[in-house]
């Protein structure tokens, strides 16, 4: 069975690229190293009033190799709301050891808005 090397999804024979990551599939996933098996601790980077800003920051962080988690509130995730609002909250978490770097990247992007 082919696998996506990024998201680790398994596909049926005949599929050649991941539908999510848009990368070629591989026959086997690389064995995780001991360092990669260590659980990484994440810290809150920022709470955004709109998923649009959160997605923009998440993309910039990932392009710099910073893993991040984005967590939306129930209303934003359940209804797919892209706009902000009084009840809309989207949080981005980054590895604790990359928090300062992530904060600098975010501030550089948002300081002119």
Residue pairs with C-beta under 8 A, 6 or more apart in sequence:
1 10
1 11
1 12
1 13
2 10
2 11
2 13
2 15
2 16
2 25
2 26
2 27
3 9
3 10
3 11
3 25
3 26
3 27
3 28
3 29
4 11
4 18
4 20
4 21
4 23
4 25
4 26
5 23
5 25
5 26
5 29
5 30
6 18
6 21
6 23
7 18
7 20
7 21
8 29
9 18
9 20
11 18
11 25
15 25
16 24
16 25
17 23
17 24
17 25
18 25
40 67
40 95
40 96
41 95
41 96
42 69
42 93
42 94
42 95
42 96
43 93
43 94
43 95
43 96
43 99
44 91
44 92
44 93
45 57
45 68
45 91
45 92
45 93
45 94
45 99
45 102
45 103
45 106
46 57
46 91
46 92
46 103
46 106
47 89
47 90
47 91
48 54
48 57
48 84
48 89
48 90
48 91
48 92
49 84
49 85
49 88
49 89
49 90
50 82
50 83
50 84
50 88
50 90
51 72
51 76
51 81
51 82
51 88
51 90
52 82
52 83
52 84
53 90
53 110
54 70
54 72
54 90
54 91
54 92
55 70
56 109
57 92
57 105
57 106
57 109
57 110
58 68
58 70
58 92
60 105
60 106
60 109
61 68
61 92
61 94
61 102
61 105
61 106
62 68
64 101
64 105
66 94
66 95
66 98
66 101
66 102
66 105
67 94
67 95
68 92
68 93
68 94
68 102
69 92
69 93
69 94
70 90
70 91
70 92
70 93
71 90
71 91
71 92
71 93
72 89
72 90
72 91
73 87
73 88
73 89
73 90
75 81
75 87
75 88
76 88
76 89
76 90
81 88
94 102
